[in-house]
Amino acid sequence: MKNDHATEIAELVRPSLNHLGVELVDVRWSGRGPGAVLTLFVDRPGGITLDDCERVSHTAGAVLDAYDPIEGPYRLEVSSPGAERPLRSEEEWGRALGRRVNVRYRSGSGETVVEGRLVAVSPGEIELEVKDRRSTRVVSVGLGEVVAARVEVAI
């Protein structure tokens, strides 16, 4: 499935999921033919329960059946984005405020990876409190420079 097709599916199901109080975080397609899987990653404040996944599956399934945007058989799955969820939008960054995050970003001609506590989110920029053995410093990163980022789970 191409990204524009995933975008079409997201646009079809998002209003119904918002009505359920659930945010559609990502849409992924894997496999081909009868083994194809469409996975909807959803979240809401306080996290997703199995009951939420079941409600989303029934609701999204009804919408997809009505509009029939996918040719051929597929299996619909609904999942939480997970504890170490990726961070993509400013809203996701805002929800991660105060948590430990891992960020890989473009720096000069290469990339840099930092891990620290997210202390600020402003339009187009984030700030991380990074500690090493001797000091604590604040690292500012432009959101346009972020290659990949995720929330860290404390052990």
Legacy VTK file of the C-alpha trace (Angstrom):
# vtk DataFile Version 3.0
C-alpha trace
ASCII
DATASET POLYDATA
POINTS 155 float
0.000 0.000 0.000
1.378 3.390 -0.949
1.538 6.266 1.544
-1.221 8.147 -0.275
-3.487 5.100 0.138
-2.675 4.982 3.871
-3.491 8.697 4.028
-6.848 8.032 2.331
-7.667 5.307 4.861
-6.649 7.584 7.744
-8.928 10.343 6.429
-11.829 7.889 6.141
-11.606 6.433 9.657
-10.246 9.396 11.671
-13.601 11.199 12.215
-15.266 8.052 13.582
-12.307 7.292 15.834
-12.227 10.873 17.116
-15.912 10.433 17.981
-14.868 7.444 20.132
-12.318 9.675 21.916
-9.412 7.895 20.234
-6.605 9.423 18.180
-5.354 7.653 15.060
-1.554 7.734 15.388
-0.449 5.700 12.366
-1.666 3.415 9.559
0.543 0.575 8.307
0.068 -2.031 5.609
2.045 -5.264 5.497
1.971 -8.372 3.341
0.202 -9.128 0.086
-2.747 -11.127 -1.117
-4.795 -13.015 1.454
-2.094 -12.484 4.099
-2.274 -8.674 3.918
-2.678 -6.813 7.215
-3.893 -3.263 7.788
-2.844 -2.058 11.242
-4.317 1.042 12.862
-2.272 2.437 15.751
-4.439 4.403 18.163
-3.988 6.248 21.436
-5.910 8.336 23.930
-5.082 10.126 27.179
-4.497 7.474 29.815
-3.654 4.825 27.219
-5.554 2.269 25.187
-7.330 -0.768 26.613
-8.330 -4.000 24.897
-11.945 -2.789 24.978
-10.844 0.375 23.143
-9.104 -1.739 20.491
-12.259 -3.808 20.031
-14.467 -0.690 19.674
-12.013 0.828 17.184
-11.890 -2.416 15.193
-15.694 -2.574 14.879
-16.013 1.121 14.056
-13.123 1.289 11.562
-14.204 -2.019 10.018
-17.696 -0.639 9.370
-16.275 2.520 7.771
-13.851 0.540 5.599
-16.629 -1.863 4.558
-18.868 1.071 3.595
-16.231 2.902 1.511
-14.336 -0.219 0.352
-10.987 1.552 -0.327
-8.930 -1.657 -0.327
-8.992 -4.210 -3.131
-8.819 -7.837 -2.104
-8.819 -9.557 1.257
-6.948 -8.215 4.279
-6.980 -8.522 8.050
-7.646 -5.423 10.188
-5.625 -5.083 13.390
-5.779 -2.335 16.004
-2.892 -1.635 18.353
-1.436 0.876 20.754
1.698 2.601 19.454
3.503 0.944 22.376
5.418 2.181 25.372
8.441 3.262 23.334
6.278 5.027 20.818
7.709 7.131 18.010
7.294 10.898 18.223
6.302 12.631 14.985
3.835 15.490 15.456
3.993 18.490 17.783
0.976 17.035 19.632
2.900 13.810 20.320
5.894 15.841 21.517
3.594 17.827 23.800
2.204 14.653 25.378
5.769 13.438 26.008
6.748 16.594 27.921
8.603 15.646 31.114
9.384 12.115 29.896
12.703 10.620 28.800
13.113 10.568 25.024
15.697 9.339 22.540
16.252 11.668 19.571
18.341 11.173 16.430
18.780 14.413 14.485
20.790 15.897 11.629
23.839 17.782 12.857
26.149 19.289 10.270
27.016 16.600 7.732
26.114 13.732 10.089
23.635 12.701 12.720
23.661 12.966 16.499
21.756 10.884 19.043
20.797 12.288 22.440
18.753 10.873 25.265
17.299 13.003 28.004
14.223 14.486 29.625
12.011 16.554 27.320
11.748 19.915 29.100
10.209 22.187 26.437
8.232 22.001 23.221
7.658 25.111 21.163
6.628 25.565 17.538
9.370 23.969 15.493
11.737 23.181 18.386
12.254 20.919 21.386
14.593 21.126 24.367
16.107 18.151 26.165
17.806 18.069 29.533
20.807 15.794 28.990
22.919 14.543 31.891
26.384 13.068 31.718
28.752 12.113 34.527
29.752 15.661 35.385
27.055 18.038 34.243
23.564 18.691 33.010
22.971 20.672 29.835
19.995 21.652 27.710
20.078 20.657 24.043
17.794 22.472 21.577
16.799 20.621 18.417
14.717 21.922 15.533
11.840 19.562 14.746
12.778 19.786 11.074
16.170 18.250 11.918
14.732 15.225 13.764
15.337 11.987 11.860
13.747 9.669 14.445
12.556 9.982 18.030
10.809 7.837 20.601
9.711 7.873 24.213
12.031 5.846 26.462
10.715 3.411 29.021
12.394 3.619 32.411
13.643 0.311 33.767
LINES 1 156
155 0 1 2 3 4 5 6 7 8 9 10 11 12 13 14 15 16 17 18 19 20 21 22 23 24 25 26 27 28 29 30 31 32 33 34 35 36 37 38 39 40 41 42 43 44 45 46 47 48 49 50 51 52 53 54 55 56 57 58 59 60 61 62 63 64 65 66 67 68 69 70 71 72 73 74 75 76 77 78 79 80 81 82 83 84 85 86 87 88 89 90 91 92 93 94 95 96 97 98 99 100 101 102 103 104 105 106 107 108 109 110 111 112 113 114 115 116 117 118 119 120 121 122 123 124 125 126 127 128 129 130 131 132 133 134 135 136 137 138 139 140 141 142 143 144 145 146 147 148 149 150 151 152 153 154
